[in-house]
Amino acid sequence: MEYIRSIPFIKRDCLHLPEDYKFGCEVEVNNIPTFLADEICYSLNWYILDEYFATTQDDRTVDAELVTRILEDTKADWDKFTLLLETLKENGAQITGRASGHIHYNSAMIDTKEKLSNLIKILCVFEPIIYRMGLGVTSDLASFHYCQIYGDQTLTRVMNPKDVDEFIGALEQKYLTRADFCRAYIRFIHSEVYYRPIFNFRKYNIERFTDQDTLDKAVKERLQSIPYNDGEIISGLFYLEAKASNNLEVRCFNGSLDTRIWQNNYDVIARILYAVLQDKVDMKRIDELFKNYRRQRYGFYKEIDSGEITAVEHLKDASGYNNFLQSYIACNQDLVNLFVDTFYNLGLGNEELDKLLFLKQYYKLFNEEDIASLKLK
């Protein structure tokens, strides 16, 4: 641990990932008005002679949200991203507990049901590791934040084992009708506003396994099955979001104005995608762990799934959920060892350094120089 702490937390020119591993970032910030964020985007685009590198979008949970264009793992793009973050910081932007740092991954390479099934199982098994690491410089932010906008209430949550089981079964059954497959997918992605999984497959190109008409019908069925009551959650099964766009969004990452945090976050999921694509994961071991992973999740979700309590009631008192999250992301030495042995032995980049920087962020082992440069409170 002292050795990990002593390693400088450096920015890398690039992570040396394959060229087709493209991504995009959603940078949420507070303490800066949206019009100023807009001006920053335009001014930077003028000086770096690039197409619009980032644009702002409406997000009423934070003061401003900047969405980048599709990025590549190159020094040029990381330098431009760094300039964007530093300019935001210079103009007073701050990261609070409400600000996230979502990353969108090119999921087009996961092009078979078997690969998609393997990816979901891996994300489920290692979810506590990714979640804790994704909180950035502190693990104290693993908490639920109540939010109500236009009647919608949101709950970012871990994956629900019941829905995962059903969709994995749909992926692995050879003789399932398209309608049944689409119903399982719609339940799995949980597009209801109050259920926002940290691994969001709502825009995954699922049409390669079915057809758009059948998927559209499944969406309509789901909409018709959800009651709309005044004072209750207004469901947001966004119709257009069921359509394909080759996108896996990871939502558990906490916001940051430091490129080093973003690089670590991007690297960890990109390595998982690469390992799945290249069949470099011992899926027999993952299947064993996958059978046991439910125990940590069912305790929280069984009451909602059984109807014993409503989601609205649970949203109003998040203490139980916060206790669950804090326990869920506690350090797990055996699981993190398995994680680094699996995903930092792929022949990608400077794996020894990448592994140490990952562990530094997972264990929150930042030294005094890191803390000064990250401007932690």
C-alpha positions as CSV (number, residue, x, y, z in Angstrom):
1,M,0.0,0.0,0.0
2,E,2.8,2.4,0.8
3,Y,4.4,1.6,-2.6
4,I,1.1,2.4,-4.4
5,R,0.8,5.6,-2.4
6,S,4.4,6.6,-3.4
7,I,3.7,6.3,-7.2
8,P,3.0,9.7,-8.7
9,F,-0.6,10.1,-10.0
10,I,0.4,11.1,-13.6
11,K,-1.5,12.1,-16.7
12,R,-0.7,9.8,-19.6
13,D,-0.3,11.0,-23.2
14,C,-2.6,8.1,-24.2
15,L,-3.5,4.7,-22.9
16,H,-2.4,2.8,-26.1
17,L,-5.8,1.2,-26.7
18,P,-7.0,0.0,-30.1
19,E,-8.0,2.7,-32.5
20,D,-11.7,1.7,-32.7
21,Y,-12.1,2.1,-28.9
22,K,-13.8,5.5,-29.2
23,F,-15.7,7.2,-26.4
24,G,-17.4,10.3,-25.3
25,C,-17.6,12.2,-22.0
26,E,-20.4,14.0,-20.1
27,V,-18.8,16.6,-17.8
28,E,-21.2,17.8,-15.2
29,V,-20.2,20.8,-13.2
30,N,-21.7,23.3,-10.7
31,N,-21.0,26.9,-9.7
32,I,-20.9,28.0,-13.4
33,P,-23.9,29.2,-15.5
34,T,-24.7,27.3,-18.6
35,F,-24.2,30.4,-20.8
36,L,-20.6,30.7,-19.6
37,A,-20.0,27.0,-20.3
38,D,-21.3,27.6,-23.8
39,E,-18.9,30.5,-24.2
40,I,-16.0,28.3,-23.0
41,C,-16.9,25.6,-25.6
42,Y,-17.0,28.1,-28.4
43,S,-13.8,29.9,-27.4
44,L,-11.8,26.7,-27.1
45,N,-13.1,25.5,-30.5
46,W,-11.9,28.7,-32.0
47,Y,-8.4,28.5,-30.7
48,I,-7.8,24.8,-31.2
49,L,-9.2,24.8,-34.7
50,D,-11.3,21.8,-34.1
51,E,-14.9,21.0,-34.9
52,Y,-17.1,21.5,-31.9
53,F,-15.1,19.6,-29.3
54,A,-17.9,19.9,-26.7
55,T,-21.3,21.4,-26.5
56,T,-23.6,22.0,-23.5
57,Q,-26.9,20.3,-23.0
58,D,-29.8,20.9,-20.6
59,D,-29.5,19.1,-17.3
60,R,-31.5,20.5,-14.5
61,T,-29.7,18.4,-11.8
62,V,-26.5,20.5,-12.2
63,D,-25.6,24.0,-13.4
64,A,-24.0,22.9,-16.6
65,E,-23.3,19.6,-18.5
66,L,-20.8,19.5,-21.4
67,V,-20.9,16.7,-23.8
68,T,-17.8,16.0,-25.9
69,R,-17.7,14.9,-29.5
70,I,-16.6,11.3,-30.2
71,L,-13.0,11.1,-28.8
72,E,-10.1,8.8,-29.6
73,D,-7.3,7.6,-27.3
74,T,-4.7,10.0,-28.6
75,K,-2.5,12.7,-27.1
76,A,-4.2,15.3,-29.2
77,D,-7.7,14.5,-27.8
78,W,-6.5,14.1,-24.2
79,D,-4.8,17.4,-24.4
80,K,-7.9,19.1,-25.8
81,F,-10.0,17.5,-23.1
82,T,-7.5,18.7,-20.4
83,L,-7.7,22.2,-21.8
84,L,-11.5,22.1,-21.5
85,L,-11.4,20.9,-17.9
86,E,-8.8,23.5,-16.9
87,T,-10.7,26.3,-18.5
88,L,-13.8,25.3,-16.7
89,K,-11.9,25.2,-13.4
90,E,-10.3,28.6,-14.1
91,N,-13.8,30.1,-14.6
92,G,-15.0,28.8,-11.2
93,A,-16.6,25.5,-12.1
94,Q,-16.7,23.0,-9.2
95,I,-17.6,19.3,-8.7
96,T,-20.1,18.6,-6.0
97,G,-21.7,15.3,-4.9
98,R,-24.5,15.8,-7.4
99,A,-22.1,16.1,-10.4
100,S,-21.3,13.0,-12.4
101,G,-18.8,12.1,-15.1
102,H,-20.5,9.7,-17.4
103,I,-18.6,8.0,-20.2
104,H,-20.1,6.6,-23.4
105,Y,-18.3,3.7,-24.9
106,N,-18.4,2.4,-28.5
107,S,-20.2,-0.9,-28.0
108,A,-20.4,-1.9,-31.6
109,M,-17.6,-4.4,-31.2
110,I,-19.7,-6.5,-28.8
111,D,-21.6,-8.0,-31.7
112,T,-22.8,-11.4,-30.6
113,K,-25.2,-12.6,-27.9
114,E,-22.5,-14.6,-26.3
115,K,-20.2,-11.6,-26.0
116,L,-23.0,-9.4,-24.7
117,S,-23.9,-12.1,-22.1
118,N,-20.3,-12.3,-21.0
119,L,-20.0,-8.6,-20.7
120,I,-23.1,-8.2,-18.5
121,K,-21.9,-11.1,-16.2
122,I,-18.5,-9.5,-15.8
123,L,-19.9,-6.1,-15.1
124,C,-22.3,-7.6,-12.5
125,V,-19.5,-9.6,-10.8
126,F,-17.1,-6.7,-10.6
127,E,-19.7,-3.9,-10.1
128,P,-18.5,-3.1,-6.5
129,I,-14.9,-2.7,-7.7
130,I,-15.8,-0.4,-10.6
131,Y,-18.3,1.5,-8.5
132,R,-15.8,2.2,-5.7
133,M,-13.0,3.1,-8.0
134,G,-15.4,5.3,-10.1
135,L,-16.1,7.5,-7.1
136,G,-12.7,9.1,-7.8
137,V,-10.7,10.5,-4.9
138,T,-13.2,9.6,-2.1
139,S,-15.6,6.8,-1.3
140,D,-17.8,9.1,0.8
141,L,-19.9,10.0,-2.2
142,A,-21.6,6.6,-2.5
143,S,-25.0,8.0,-1.6
144,F,-28.4,8.6,-3.2
145,H,-29.4,12.1,-4.1
146,Y,-33.2,12.8,-4.2
147,C,-34.1,14.7,-7.4
148,Q,-37.5,15.8,-8.8
149,I,-37.8,17.5,-12.2
150,Y,-41.0,17.9,-14.0
151,G,-42.5,15.2,-11.7
152,D,-39.7,12.7,-12.5
153,Q,-37.8,11.2,-9.6
154,T,-34.5,9.5,-10.2
155,L,-32.6,6.7,-8.4
156,T,-29.2,5.7,-9.7
157,R,-28.7,2.2,-8.5
158,V,-26.8,-1.0,-8.9
159,M,-28.0,-3.6,-11.3
160,N,-31.1,-5.6,-10.3
161,P,-30.3,-9.3,-10.3
162,K,-33.9,-10.3,-11.2
163,D,-33.8,-8.4,-14.4
164,V,-30.2,-9.4,-15.2
165,D,-31.1,-13.1,-14.7
166,E,-34.0,-12.8,-17.1
167,F,-32.0,-11.0,-19.9
168,I,-29.0,-13.4,-19.5
169,G,-31.5,-16.2,-19.9
170,A,-32.9,-14.6,-23.0
171,L,-29.4,-14.1,-24.5
172,E,-28.5,-17.8,-23.9
173,Q,-31.7,-19.4,-25.1
174,K,-31.6,-20.5,-28.7
175,Y,-35.3,-20.9,-29.2
176,L,-36.8,-17.7,-27.8
177,T,-39.3,-15.6,-29.8
178,R,-38.2,-12.1,-30.8
179,A,-41.1,-10.7,-28.7
180,D,-40.0,-12.5,-25.6
181,F,-36.4,-11.4,-26.2
182,C,-37.4,-7.8,-26.6
183,R,-39.6,-7.9,-23.4
184,A,-36.6,-9.2,-21.4
185,Y,-34.4,-6.5,-22.9
186,I,-36.8,-3.7,-22.0
187,R,-37.1,-4.9,-18.4
188,F,-33.3,-5.2,-18.2
189,I,-32.5,-1.7,-19.3
190,H,-35.1,-0.3,-16.8
191,S,-35.7,3.0,-18.7
192,E,-38.1,4.1,-15.9
193,V,-36.7,7.3,-14.7
194,Y,-36.3,6.2,-11.1
195,Y,-34.3,3.1,-12.1
196,R,-31.0,4.3,-13.7
197,P,-28.4,1.4,-13.6
198,I,-24.8,2.5,-13.4
199,F,-24.2,0.4,-16.6
200,N,-26.8,1.8,-19.0
201,F,-27.6,-0.3,-22.1
202,R,-30.5,1.8,-23.2
203,K,-28.8,2.8,-26.4
204,Y,-27.0,-0.5,-27.1
205,N,-27.4,-1.6,-30.7
206,I,-29.8,-4.4,-29.7
207,E,-31.5,-4.4,-33.1
208,R,-28.8,-6.7,-34.5
209,F,-30.4,-9.5,-32.4
210,T,-34.0,-8.7,-33.3
211,D,-36.0,-6.2,-35.5
212,Q,-37.0,-2.7,-34.7
213,D,-40.7,-3.3,-35.1
214,T,-40.7,-6.0,-32.4
215,L,-38.7,-3.8,-30.2
216,D,-41.0,-0.9,-30.7
217,K,-44.0,-3.1,-29.7
218,A,-42.2,-4.2,-26.6
219,V,-41.6,-0.6,-25.6
220,K,-45.3,0.3,-26.1
221,E,-46.4,-2.7,-24.1
222,R,-44.1,-1.6,-21.2
223,L,-45.5,1.9,-21.4
224,Q,-49.0,0.7,-21.2
225,S,-48.3,-1.6,-18.2
226,I,-46.9,1.3,-16.0
227,P,-49.6,3.3,-14.1
228,Y,-49.4,7.1,-14.3
229,N,-50.7,8.5,-11.0
230,D,-50.6,12.1,-9.8
231,G,-48.1,12.4,-7.0
232,E,-46.4,9.1,-8.0
233,I,-43.4,8.6,-10.2
234,I,-44.0,9.6,-13.8
235,S,-42.3,6.9,-15.8
236,G,-39.8,7.9,-18.5
237,L,-39.6,4.9,-20.8
238,F,-38.2,7.1,-23.5
239,Y,-39.5,5.7,-26.8
240,L,-36.6,6.9,-29.0
241,E,-34.0,5.7,-26.6
242,A,-34.9,2.1,-27.5
243,K,-33.4,2.6,-30.9
244,A,-29.8,1.7,-31.6
245,S,-26.8,4.0,-31.3
246,N,-23.9,1.7,-30.4
247,N,-23.6,3.1,-26.9
248,L,-22.9,1.7,-23.5
249,E,-23.0,4.5,-20.9
250,V,-21.3,4.1,-17.6
251,R,-23.0,6.3,-15.0
252,C,-21.3,5.4,-11.7
253,F,-18.2,7.6,-12.3
254,N,-18.2,10.7,-10.1
255,G,-17.6,14.0,-11.7
256,S,-14.0,15.4,-11.9
257,L,-12.1,18.3,-13.4
258,D,-8.9,16.2,-13.5
259,T,-7.9,14.3,-16.7
260,R,-6.1,11.7,-14.6
261,I,-9.3,10.6,-13.0
262,W,-11.0,10.5,-16.4
263,Q,-8.2,8.4,-17.9
264,N,-8.4,5.8,-15.1
265,N,-12.2,5.7,-15.5
266,Y,-12.1,5.3,-19.3
267,D,-9.3,2.7,-19.1
268,V,-11.0,0.3,-16.8
269,I,-14.1,-0.2,-18.9
270,A,-12.2,-0.2,-22.2
271,R,-10.0,-3.0,-20.8
272,I,-13.1,-5.0,-20.0
273,L,-14.5,-4.5,-23.5
274,Y,-11.2,-5.6,-25.0
275,A,-11.0,-8.7,-22.8
276,V,-14.6,-9.7,-23.8
277,L,-13.9,-9.1,-27.5
278,Q,-10.6,-11.1,-27.5
279,D,-12.0,-13.9,-25.2
280,K,-9.3,-13.3,-22.6
281,V,-11.6,-13.9,-19.6
282,D,-12.0,-17.2,-17.7
283,M,-15.8,-17.3,-18.1
284,K,-16.1,-20.5,-16.0
285,R,-14.7,-18.6,-13.0
286,I,-17.0,-15.6,-13.8
287,D,-20.0,-18.0,-14.1
288,E,-19.2,-19.3,-10.6
289,L,-19.0,-15.8,-9.2
290,F,-22.1,-14.7,-11.1
291,K,-24.2,-17.3,-9.3
292,N,-23.3,-15.8,-6.0
293,Y,-23.3,-12.1,-6.8
294,R,-27.1,-11.8,-6.2
295,R,-26.8,-12.1,-2.5
296,Q,-25.5,-8.6,-2.0
297,R,-28.2,-7.1,-4.2
298,Y,-31.4,-9.0,-3.4
299,G,-31.5,-7.7,0.2
300,F,-32.1,-4.2,-1.1
301,Y,-34.3,-4.8,-4.1
302,K,-36.6,-7.6,-2.9
303,E,-38.9,-5.2,-1.1
304,I,-39.4,-3.1,-4.2
305,D,-39.7,-6.1,-6.5
306,S,-42.2,-7.8,-4.2
307,G,-44.3,-4.6,-3.8
308,E,-43.7,-4.4,0.0
309,I,-42.6,-0.8,-0.4
310,T,-43.0,1.5,-3.3
311,A,-40.1,3.2,-5.1
312,V,-41.6,6.6,-4.0
313,E,-41.5,5.6,-0.4
314,H,-37.9,4.5,-0.7
315,L,-36.9,7.6,-2.5
316,K,-38.2,9.7,0.4
317,D,-36.0,7.9,2.9
318,A,-32.7,6.9,1.4
319,S,-31.0,5.9,4.6
320,G,-31.4,2.2,3.9
321,Y,-30.1,2.6,0.4
322,N,-27.1,4.6,1.5
323,N,-26.2,2.0,4.1
324,F,-26.4,-0.7,1.4
325,L,-24.2,1.3,-0.9
326,Q,-21.5,2.0,1.7
327,S,-21.4,-1.7,2.6
328,Y,-21.5,-2.7,-1.1
329,I,-18.4,-0.7,-2.1
330,A,-16.3,-1.5,0.9
331,C,-12.8,-2.8,0.0
332,N,-12.8,-6.4,-1.3
333,Q,-9.2,-7.6,-1.4
334,D,-9.9,-11.0,-3.1
335,L,-12.2,-9.5,-5.8
336,V,-9.9,-6.6,-6.6
337,N,-6.9,-9.0,-6.9
338,L,-8.9,-11.1,-9.4
339,F,-9.9,-8.0,-11.2
340,V,-6.3,-6.7,-11.8
341,D,-5.1,-10.2,-12.6
342,T,-7.8,-10.5,-15.3
343,F,-7.8,-7.0,-16.9
344,Y,-4.2,-5.8,-16.4
345,N,-2.6,-8.8,-18.1
346,L,-3.9,-8.2,-21.6
347,G,-0.8,-6.8,-23.4
348,L,-2.3,-3.2,-23.5
349,G,-0.3,-0.1,-22.8
350,N,2.0,0.2,-19.8
351,E,0.1,-2.3,-17.7
352,E,2.2,-2.1,-14.6
353,L,1.7,1.6,-14.4
354,D,-1.9,1.4,-15.4
355,K,-2.6,-1.2,-12.7
356,L,-0.9,0.9,-10.0
357,L,-2.9,4.0,-10.9
358,F,-6.1,2.0,-10.9
359,L,-5.3,0.6,-7.4
360,K,-4.3,4.1,-6.2
361,Q,-7.8,5.3,-7.1
362,Y,-9.6,2.2,-5.9
363,Y,-7.9,2.3,-2.4
364,K,-7.9,6.1,-2.4
365,L,-4.1,6.2,-1.7
366,F,-3.4,9.7,-2.8
367,N,-0.3,11.3,-1.3
368,E,0.2,14.9,-0.3
369,E,1.4,15.9,-3.7
370,D,-1.6,14.3,-5.3
371,I,-4.0,16.0,-2.9
372,A,-2.4,19.4,-3.6
373,S,-2.6,18.9,-7.4
374,L,-6.2,17.6,-7.3
375,K,-7.2,20.4,-4.9
376,L,-9.0,18.1,-2.6
377,K,-10.8,19.5,0.4
